[in-house]
Amino acid sequence: MTRRQGALVALAALIAASAWYSLRHVTLDSDYSAFLPAGTSDTQRALMRELREGLGSRVVLIALGGAPQPELAQASRKLVAALEQSGAFRYANNGSGNLAQRELALIGEHRYALSDRLDAPDPFSRDALRAALEERLASLSTSAGVLDKLLLASDPTAETRRVLARMSPMRSPPRSDGVWFDPEGKRALLVAQTRAFGSDLEGQAGAVAALEQAFAASRTSGAMTLEYSSPGTMAVRSRALIAGDARTLSLVSMAGVLAILAWAYRSPAVVALCVLPAVCGLLAGVLIVDAGFGSIHGITLAFGATLLGEAVDYPTYLLTQMREGASAHEVTARIGRLLGLAVLTTVCGAFALLFSGFPGLAQLGAMTVTGVLVAGAATLWVLPHVVPAGWRPPPPPRWSWLSGSTGRSWRPALRWGLVAVATACVLALAWQRPWWDDDLASMSPLPASAKSSDAQLRSALGAPDVRYVLTVSGESREDALRRSEALRPVLDAAVASRQLGAFDLVSDLVPSEDTQARRRQALPDPQRLRADLESAAAGLPFRPGVFEPFVEGVARARDVAPVTPETFNDSALGFKMDGLLRQDGGRWHVVVPLTEVRDTAGLVRALPADARLIDLRGETTAMMAAYRERGLGFSAIGLVLIYAVLAVGLRSPARAAKVLLPVVLAAIAAAAILVAFLEPLTVFHYVALLLTIGIGVNYALLMASPVARDDPAAMWRTLAVVSGTALVTFGVLAFAHAPVLHAIGVTVTVGVIASLVFAAMLVRPVAEGVA
Amino acid sequence: MISSRSRALDCATALAIAFAMAGPALALEPGEVLAGLARVERSDATFEETRHIAALTAPVVRRGTLRYVRPSDLEMVVQTPVPERVRVSGTTLTIEGRNGVREVRLADMPAIAGWVESVRATLAGDAPALGRHFTVRASGDISRWQLDLTPLSAELAAFVTRVTISGANAQIGRIDVIEASGDRSEMVVSPVRGKP
């Protein structure tokens, strides 16, 4: 066995072993939230967790359409029953009213624990009872008295109604045939809550399946349609989109890269050699990411295919420079420095990815750094041993339009083109296109149509996005509830002074144990209540003994168990409760949704020190901006690193600057072109810009190298291959649904083209000055 | 001459109908009563309602006016003992009372909707609307008829056991309601004539 064969066998064994290990032991992750920001402050982290796992993430909005109203109403009723039976849903509501009864019964049962009348001194005095009875009598003489009559005997002081009046009314859609419909009457509307958390993608996928199945069983005609939306089901759909992308895009870009290599080398064996270091890099990347992060994301894997396009470049530097009579080792010695610099600058380009603060981007960064380093090492130290002795590439094509080393003929044309693009960019920017996109929704991989359908269902169901919430938190549930109770007078005053439209306080539904104990103590004993009632009813036409259920109810309330959040389980109120009171990080948080906030400054002044007003929209925007700035900061550091690597590698800070300058200009131009013609920038574009510099600088290095002077045709071919593979892989990436892949793809594609143009215009071979 | 001829014609029609029915004593169809009511464009009346409520030792008596305007406006103004104005128009119910104005969508409250419809659909002579909420039986004859309405839905039956409306020709005279709770009320309706 020759040395070459030995090296080949060893390498093949190593690759096979790591491939086997990867398939057997690497965990594939597909939760898109790795590519959503985790938040930079406690508030933002809580907010993002809430979006992913909170109450809202479990609520599915459902619409049935495509049939006449009575049929839709019938299907809607069947669907509710089927959903509740499926086991995947905790709760389903179509407005048919059975639920309201359940909730009313619960509030009625606990009316004395919940009513703030009990906070007043002597709430059931003779005078208070007299006033209540006179009021009931008047009410019996009105048209609505019929309803009042139901509670007359058990609740003559109307505590149930008092409790209900304090809760902000739930807006609900109009009803037809007894169930909710959209305002146009075309679609029956339902709301359901999944048992699974929004972050539990398997559970959410199960709920989607159960919903589809329940619909199939409930539809009355083939024409009937089902629409649904929820953060959880959207996550399930995102996952499917991303999985589809990963397969298609990897295959397409691999095919593209292989085609370019086949064109350059016309030899399957050499193409295979070229791919070898890249495969090593990819496998090493997968193993490192899996070891470092515990799993590897589907998106990272899809990105790995793109990385392959970058890593095949390194063998290209070597192979396209092979000459008659020169061994692979000699060529390696000649271009070793160039290759090393190319590898290191690309590694620095991934710097911003690593530290962007997104776990997903950090995976991409780790993948890039590992993959590029290993592929580079394999090219430098393994490839020379396995290249067949005496092999040389087919002669490079004579591109007449590049006409020699200086290419004078095309430079003016390029310049005019540049002027045109720059002018167009300035004009487009002058039209006040936004530079940044700080909308969290832009991070979702779903198409705009899915997002707008969600917004439409949300508004039809009267569940608009709340913009402002108030939060207080405490050491314990009791502490948090007490603080919530303290907000009552402040918020009442704010409503009275029109700073605020309405609010929803969880302590109205679950008062602190303290308050409940005080209210229990305020309840009179049966003998006293009976006596006071009798004297209060004197002269009124109430039949004696008619209020005995009231006396018994009060007596029962004196030693009933306190109300807890669990009291309302499996009712719409429990469902509301989950959103308003939550335990997180050892503390209890009360969330108070506010509607129609008209005077934030005034409200903030009036609030106690422990309460915080959060502008949800402002907070997410600030968070995205913070990530953007962080991305910018790390990109700057990455840029400095690239410069340092070049300065050391080229042994001249001035030459390093000459190589780097056109690429930095190209990155700026790419950003301008993106904003002007394609899309505003997110943090994903930012980190991709640094990656662009890391890649583009390789082209400038190549054009500045002695190779460019000695054999321009070979240099252009090398450049065509390395930039061609980059354009193919990143160009394909631009078609990904996942915003992160799309942003990286489109930025690098535009950036690579710009780098080529700027480098071709500004970079001369090193020896120019010497000659 | 003309009048006697037309009376003869009426007799002929009545005979024809009687033969066509050719049947037992319960010859009156709800449709006949409602067809007469359906020709009334607008009606004004005073009412006196007596509510017998188990919890009270004496009945509550309410007095006021009723007005119906085709097709779907019904207004009840209560003068004593507690002034109030209740309006049903299309699909909304508005109550102006001592606690201000309240407006509800009838579709949101199926029980109330049935209740309102028992009176309004009868006044409108709208058999399909009535049939959505009640089974309707007629008795008597057209000059002294009675409609018995029994709720169809459980939601409505939880409130009302039976509504009996009686009248003469195209005029309602009395509405009796038996509630599920056992309480009942009678409303005597007297037409007001000579209003513009």
Interface residues (C-beta under 8 A of the other chain):
Chain A: G97 L137 A138 L140 S141 T142 S143 A144 V146 K149 L150 L152 A153 S172 P174 R175 S176 G178 P541 F542 R543 V546
Chain B: R51 I53 A54 A55 L56 T57 A58 V60 R62 M76 V78 P81 V82 E84 V86 I95 G97 R98 R102 R105 A107 D108 P110 E155 F159 E179 S181 D183
